[in-house]
Amino acid sequence: MASMKYYFAPMEGITQYTLRNTHRAMFGEYLSKYYTPFLSAPKTRKFKKREKNDILPVNNDIFPDYTDKIIPQILANSADNFLWAAKEIADMGYKEINLNLGCPVATVVTKHKGSGLLSDPDYLDNMLKEITASDLFTREDHPKFSIKTRLGITDDSEADKLMEIFARYPISELTIHARVQKDFYRGLPRIEAFKRAVEVYRENGGTADICYNGDINSIDDQNRLMDELKDLSSASEDAPGISAIMLGRGLLSNPALARDLATGSSTLTETELKEYLNMLYSGYETFIQEDRNVIFKMLEHWAFINCHFDNSDKCLKAIRKARSKGEYLAAVRNIFSTCNFIS
Ligand SMILES: Cc1cc2nc3c(=O)[nH]c(=O)nc-3n(C[C@H](O)[C@H](O)[C@H](O)COP(=O)(O)O)c2cc1C
């Protein structure tokens, strides 16, 4: 779809700078934004080293426009903590900062962070009020403030109240993962509830761009979604009522997914996939000492990439068993030469 924008979803432990830089170098033309995995904004006023590394200019500035395209995301349970982290990030030049209202993990939720904030709409309302009225987000040339949310905690009707709240504040973009906290990442996305949320948000005067997120893994998935969104009151013939789709696991499985969705055909080649995997390996190698640990990182990708190979169980087993770079590369050469490649 020519008019649709595509974003790389934040995924903790996976979508750090090595993956983002590799992906941008090869497939970046079709992605408008790359979200970082969340950075925790603790009371101690100190980012974890790994999280800070992920946004340091030195790890991102191979693309001069990184402050526009990379969107750091913050996990925080108070306006104060959020604003501390947001200021640190804005001082590095980033132009948009995202608040995580989606993380479903119990240890996060019980601390009133991520989707945990959705359980207390009044508290969330105040938090957003403080954030958007702060000097950081009202000064001239302020960074954009965006939100990634779910539809609620246990029941998607909770979204009505949440959307009323979001509509009160100057949010640049609202990404809605069409699930509730208790769904985690399972089950079908709640498309009807997503549509209702968009309607409620607009009825209440919300003006942010809307981004859809959840299980868009193929051209067929996108076609189905577009068909279902047709009757949104904000939809028109050439615009489906949303301006962007955020892609997560689908992009891990098929790094060319955004290009496929934009062009309407399957485009990933065997040569591209080989190069992509080689670049990832080289990237991880620069900061991970042991071959075995680099291979562990690569296995996280293989868990998704394996869908491109027919009858690949035996070859994948050899990749998993590799203990050295030599063994790993031999096993990868073997899967490419033995198994049928599926685009
Ligand atoms: C391993 C993993 C880590 C994730 N980490 C984050 C995160 O740090 N921040 C966030 O907002 N969402 C996170 N998510 C959720 C994804 O951004 C996305 O909302 C979800 O995977 C649904 O999109 P998809 O069906 O396209 O994968 C994570 C998901 C997974 C599977």
The ligand as a MOL file (V3000), in Angstrom:
LIG
                    3D

  0  0  0     0  0            999 V3000
M  V30 BEGIN CTAB
M  V30 COUNTS 31 33 0 0 0
M  V30 BEGIN ATOM
M  V30 1 C 10.0640 -10.7830 22.6810 0
M  V30 2 C 9.1950 -9.5590 22.6380 0
M  V30 3 C 9.6240 -8.3860 23.2560 0
M  V30 4 C 8.8120 -7.2400 23.2380 0
M  V30 5 N 9.2770 -6.0750 23.8110 0
M  V30 6 C 8.5230 -4.9400 23.7270 0
M  V30 7 C 8.9960 -3.6860 24.2100 0
M  V30 8 O 10.1230 -3.5400 24.7020 0
M  V30 9 N 8.1510 -2.6130 24.1290 0
M  V30 10 C 6.8940 -2.7140 23.5680 0
M  V30 11 O 6.1640 -1.7310 23.5080 0
M  V30 12 N 6.4490 -3.8770 23.0760 0
M  V30 13 C 7.2340 -4.9750 23.1130 0
M  V30 14 N 6.7730 -6.1290 22.5510 0
M  V30 15 C 5.4980 -6.1250 21.8060 0
M  V30 16 C 5.7180 -5.8430 20.3220 0
M  V30 17 O 6.2460 -4.5260 20.1450 0
M  V30 18 C 4.3900 -5.9410 19.5600 0
M  V30 19 O 3.4580 -5.0730 20.1590 0
M  V30 20 C 3.8200 -7.3650 19.5770 0
M  V30 21 O 4.8250 -8.3210 19.2770 0
M  V30 22 C 2.6470 -7.4950 18.5920 0
M  V30 23 O 3.0660 -7.2090 17.2840 0
M  V30 24 P 3.4010 -8.3910 16.2090 0
M  V30 25 O 2.2230 -9.3090 16.1850 0
M  V30 26 O 3.6320 -7.6590 14.9130 0
M  V30 27 O 4.6260 -9.1070 16.7140 0
M  V30 28 C 7.5560 -7.2770 22.5860 0
M  V30 29 C 7.1310 -8.4640 21.9640 0
M  V30 30 C 7.9290 -9.5870 21.9880 0
M  V30 31 C 7.4330 -10.8400 21.2970 0
M  V30 END ATOM
M  V30 BEGIN BOND
M  V30 1 1 1 2
M  V30 2 1 2 3
M  V30 3 2 2 30
M  V30 4 2 3 4
M  V30 5 1 4 5
M  V30 6 1 4 28
M  V30 7 2 5 6
M  V30 8 1 6 7
M  V30 9 1 6 13
M  V30 10 2 7 8
M  V30 11 1 7 9
M  V30 12 1 9 10
M  V30 13 2 10 11
M  V30 14 1 10 12
M  V30 15 2 12 13
M  V30 16 1 13 14
M  V30 17 1 14 15
M  V30 18 1 14 28
M  V30 19 1 15 16
M  V30 20 1 16 17
M  V30 21 1 16 18
M  V30 22 1 18 19
M  V30 23 1 18 20
M  V30 24 1 20 21
M  V30 25 1 20 22
M  V30 26 1 22 23
M  V30 27 1 23 24
M  V30 28 2 24 25
M  V30 29 1 24 26
M  V30 30 1 24 27
M  V30 31 2 28 29
M  V30 32 1 29 30
M  V30 33 1 30 31
M  V30 END BOND
M  V30 END CTAB
M  END
